[in-house]
Amino acid sequence: MLPVLCAATVFAVLFLFAVLIYHAPLRMTVSFRHVGHDDTGFVDIRGLGGLLHFRRTLTGLDLGFSSEGPSVKVARPPQAGRERQAHAHGETGGEPGGETGRPAGRAANRDAAYRRAASATALTAEEVWHVLRDISLVRRIWAVLCDVFRRLTVDELRLSLRVGTGDVVTSGVVCGTVWAVLSMLVGRWTGTSSFRQVPVLRVVPDYQRRVLEGEAHCILRIRLGHAIRATYRLVALWRRRKRDGAPDSGTDADRDVQHP
């Protein structure tokens, strides 16, 4: 009787723990700012009272061309610890604390790995087209995203843009068009997700110069169980896409990507 009672207790505790994990809130903060030639942004994900924490900093978002067509380059900085280690290898030419002039083959390999970690991931037009032409795959991805949006809670959404073409008339037309498109998209989003605050949208025309600058900040919440389930479904669809022979995205070290 005692073993059965112990097994039932363990099962009840594990079941309660699984329920708590499934309903635990996951908070995601996304921020991006583009002014002039400077791009800064980050993605921060927290959950389980800080036990689950992921943060990725972005330092650039550039349009370019590769051997497969137009591409989008997302740059990211190396980790601070790796950058210091790479700097130490570059100064000594060998292992930290080792003799000066020691063969630097291993240090060079590590430096190359650090630079690769700090390189940019490129998404090419060929990869996007391969996904879009598979109608069944697009429908399944769209179904997963719609389910995620229905379960999202948006705590804050701020979007500010400065648009200019150098001409008064065209700047006004472009600014109005951008405002109409953003209003439509955000309006559809407010009808799908739960918003705690009214979204803040600003589109400012610049009549003196050709410019496109902006800043976006968004705080989202979703249950951890829903996020895990959606991630699993998207990964399964992505693996199926790769098995079908689709091109795979990679870093600049994997392909010849030219960015102006």
C-alpha positions as CSV (number, residue, x, y, z in Angstrom):
1,M,0.0,0.0,0.0
2,L,2.8,2.4,0.9
3,P,4.6,2.1,-2.6
4,V,1.3,2.8,-4.3
5,L,0.8,5.9,-2.1
6,C,4.3,7.1,-2.8
7,A,3.9,6.6,-6.6
8,A,0.6,8.5,-6.5
9,T,2.2,11.3,-4.6
10,V,5.1,11.6,-7.0
11,F,2.7,11.6,-10.0
12,A,0.5,14.3,-8.4
13,V,3.6,16.5,-7.7
14,L,4.8,16.0,-11.3
15,F,1.4,16.7,-12.7
16,L,1.1,19.9,-10.6
17,F,4.6,21.0,-11.7
18,A,3.7,20.4,-15.4
19,V,0.5,22.4,-15.0
20,L,2.4,25.3,-13.4
21,I,5.0,25.3,-16.1
22,Y,2.4,25.2,-18.8
23,H,0.5,28.2,-17.4
24,A,3.6,30.2,-16.4
25,P,3.8,33.6,-18.2
26,L,6.6,34.2,-20.7
27,R,7.5,37.9,-21.2
28,M,9.2,39.0,-24.4
29,T,10.5,42.5,-25.0
30,V,11.5,43.6,-28.6
31,S,13.1,46.9,-29.3
32,F,14.7,48.3,-32.4
33,R,16.0,51.8,-33.4
34,H,17.3,53.0,-36.7
35,V,18.7,56.5,-36.9
36,G,21.0,57.5,-39.7
37,H,23.5,54.7,-40.2
38,D,23.1,53.4,-36.6
39,D,21.0,50.4,-35.8
40,T,20.5,49.2,-32.2
41,G,18.0,46.7,-30.8
42,F,17.5,43.7,-28.7
43,V,15.2,40.7,-28.0
44,D,14.8,39.8,-24.3
45,I,12.8,36.8,-23.2
46,R,12.1,36.0,-19.5
47,G,10.1,33.4,-17.7
48,L,9.8,31.3,-14.5
49,G,10.7,34.2,-12.3
50,G,14.0,34.8,-14.1
51,L,15.1,31.2,-14.3
52,L,14.5,31.3,-18.0
53,H,16.3,34.2,-19.6
54,F,17.4,34.8,-23.2
55,R,18.7,38.0,-24.6
56,R,20.1,38.7,-28.1
57,T,21.4,42.1,-29.1
58,L,21.3,43.3,-32.7
59,T,23.7,45.9,-34.1
60,G,22.7,46.2,-37.7
61,L,20.0,45.4,-40.3
62,D,21.2,45.9,-43.8
63,L,19.9,45.0,-47.3
64,G,22.4,43.5,-49.7
65,F,22.9,41.0,-52.5
66,S,24.3,37.4,-52.6
67,S,24.7,34.8,-55.2
68,E,21.1,33.8,-54.6
69,G,19.7,37.3,-55.0
70,P,18.7,40.1,-52.6
71,S,19.3,39.3,-48.9
72,V,18.7,40.7,-45.5
73,K,21.7,40.9,-43.1
74,V,21.2,40.9,-39.3
75,A,24.4,41.7,-37.5
76,R,25.0,40.8,-33.8
77,P,28.0,41.5,-31.5
78,P,30.1,38.8,-29.9
79,Q,29.7,38.0,-26.3
80,A,31.9,40.2,-24.0
81,G,33.8,37.2,-22.6
82,R,34.6,35.9,-26.0
83,E,35.7,39.3,-27.2
84,R,38.1,39.7,-24.3
85,Q,39.5,36.2,-24.9
86,A,40.0,36.9,-28.7
87,H,41.8,40.1,-27.8
88,A,44.1,38.3,-25.5
89,H,44.9,35.7,-28.2
90,G,45.6,38.5,-30.6
91,E,48.1,40.1,-28.3
92,T,50.0,37.0,-27.2
93,G,49.8,34.9,-30.3
94,G,49.2,31.8,-28.2
95,E,47.4,30.6,-25.2
96,P,46.7,33.0,-22.3
97,G,49.5,32.9,-19.9
98,G,51.7,31.0,-22.3
99,E,55.0,31.9,-23.9
100,T,55.3,34.7,-26.3
101,G,55.8,33.6,-29.9
102,R,54.2,30.2,-29.4
103,P,52.5,28.9,-32.6
104,A,49.1,30.6,-32.8
105,G,47.3,28.0,-34.8
106,R,44.8,27.1,-32.1
107,A,44.4,30.8,-31.1
108,A,43.7,31.7,-34.8
109,N,41.1,29.0,-35.0
110,R,39.4,30.3,-31.9
111,D,39.6,33.8,-33.1
112,A,37.9,32.7,-36.4
113,A,35.2,31.0,-34.3
114,Y,34.6,34.2,-32.3
115,R,34.4,36.3,-35.5
116,R,32.0,33.7,-36.9
117,A,29.8,34.0,-33.8
118,A,29.8,37.8,-34.3
119,S,29.0,37.6,-38.0
120,A,25.6,38.3,-39.5
121,T,22.9,35.8,-40.5
122,A,21.7,36.4,-44.1
123,L,18.2,35.6,-45.4
124,T,18.1,35.5,-49.1
125,A,15.2,36.0,-51.6
126,E,15.6,32.4,-52.8
127,E,14.9,31.0,-49.3
128,V,11.8,33.3,-49.0
129,W,10.5,32.3,-52.4
130,H,11.0,28.6,-51.7
131,V,8.8,28.9,-48.6
132,L,6.1,31.0,-50.3
133,R,5.7,28.8,-53.3
134,D,4.9,25.8,-51.1
135,I,1.2,26.7,-50.4
136,S,0.6,24.0,-47.9
137,L,3.6,25.0,-45.9
138,V,2.6,28.6,-45.9
139,R,-0.9,27.7,-44.7
140,R,0.4,25.6,-41.9
141,I,2.8,28.3,-40.8
142,W,0.1,30.9,-41.0
143,A,-2.2,28.7,-38.9
144,V,0.5,28.4,-36.2
145,L,1.1,32.1,-36.2
146,C,-2.6,32.9,-36.0
147,D,-3.0,30.6,-33.0
148,V,0.0,32.4,-31.3
149,F,-1.5,35.9,-32.0
150,R,-4.8,34.8,-30.4
151,R,-3.0,33.8,-27.2
152,L,-0.8,36.9,-27.0
153,T,-1.2,39.7,-24.6
154,V,0.4,43.0,-25.6
155,D,1.4,45.1,-22.7
156,E,3.0,47.9,-24.7
157,L,3.4,48.8,-28.4
158,R,5.1,52.0,-29.6
159,L,6.1,52.7,-33.2
160,S,7.6,56.0,-34.5
161,L,8.7,56.7,-38.0
162,R,10.3,59.7,-39.8
163,V,9.8,59.5,-43.6
164,G,11.0,62.0,-46.2
165,T,11.7,62.0,-49.9
166,G,13.2,65.5,-50.2
167,D,10.1,66.8,-51.8
168,V,7.1,68.3,-50.1
169,V,4.4,66.7,-52.2
170,T,5.8,63.1,-52.4
171,S,6.8,63.2,-48.7
172,G,3.2,63.9,-47.7
173,V,1.9,61.2,-50.0
174,V,4.4,58.6,-48.7
175,C,3.8,59.6,-45.1
176,G,0.1,59.2,-45.5
177,T,0.4,55.9,-47.2
178,V,2.7,54.6,-44.5
179,W,0.3,55.8,-41.8
180,A,-2.6,54.1,-43.5
181,V,-0.8,50.7,-43.9
182,L,0.4,50.8,-40.2
183,S,-3.0,51.7,-38.9
184,M,-4.6,48.9,-40.9
185,L,-2.1,46.3,-39.7
186,V,-2.2,47.4,-36.0
187,G,-6.0,47.5,-36.2
188,R,-6.1,43.9,-37.4
189,W,-3.7,43.0,-34.6
190,T,-5.8,44.6,-31.9
191,G,-8.7,42.5,-33.1
192,T,-6.7,39.3,-32.7
193,S,-4.6,39.8,-29.5
194,S,-5.4,41.3,-26.2
195,F,-4.0,44.8,-25.7
196,R,-3.5,46.3,-22.3
197,Q,-2.8,49.8,-23.6
198,V,-3.7,51.7,-26.7
199,P,-0.9,51.3,-29.3
200,V,1.1,54.5,-30.0
201,L,1.8,55.2,-33.6
202,R,3.7,58.2,-35.0
203,V,4.6,58.9,-38.6
204,V,6.4,62.3,-39.0
205,P,7.1,63.7,-42.5
206,D,10.5,65.2,-43.3
207,Y,10.2,67.7,-46.2
208,Q,13.9,68.6,-46.3
209,R,15.7,65.4,-46.9
210,R,15.4,61.8,-48.0
211,V,15.2,59.8,-44.8
212,L,13.6,56.7,-43.3
213,E,14.2,56.4,-39.6
214,G,12.2,54.8,-36.8
215,E,11.9,53.3,-33.4
216,A,9.8,50.3,-32.3
217,H,9.2,48.9,-28.8
218,C,6.9,46.1,-27.9
219,I,6.3,44.0,-24.8
220,L,4.4,40.7,-25.2
221,R,3.3,38.0,-22.9
222,I,2.2,34.4,-23.6
223,R,1.9,31.3,-21.5
224,L,5.0,29.2,-21.6
225,G,3.1,26.1,-22.6
226,H,1.6,27.8,-25.7
227,A,5.1,29.1,-26.6
228,I,6.6,25.7,-26.4
229,R,3.9,24.1,-28.5
230,A,4.1,26.8,-31.2
231,T,7.9,26.5,-31.3
232,Y,7.7,22.7,-31.6
233,R,5.2,23.0,-34.5
234,L,7.3,25.6,-36.3
235,V,10.5,23.6,-35.9
236,A,8.7,20.5,-37.3
237,L,7.6,22.5,-40.3
238,W,11.1,23.9,-40.8
239,R,12.7,20.4,-40.7
240,R,10.2,19.2,-43.2
241,R,11.2,22.1,-45.4
242,K,14.9,21.2,-45.2
243,R,14.1,17.6,-46.0
244,D,12.4,18.8,-49.2
245,G,15.7,20.3,-50.3
246,A,15.1,23.9,-49.5
247,P,18.1,26.3,-49.3
248,D,19.3,27.0,-45.8
249,S,20.2,30.3,-44.3
250,G,23.6,30.8,-42.8
251,T,26.3,33.3,-41.9
252,D,28.5,35.4,-44.2
253,A,31.2,32.8,-43.6
254,D,29.1,30.2,-45.3
255,R,28.1,32.1,-48.4
256,D,29.4,35.1,-50.5
257,V,27.1,37.9,-49.3
258,Q,27.9,41.4,-50.5
259,H,26.4,44.3,-48.7
260,P,26.9,47.9,-49.8
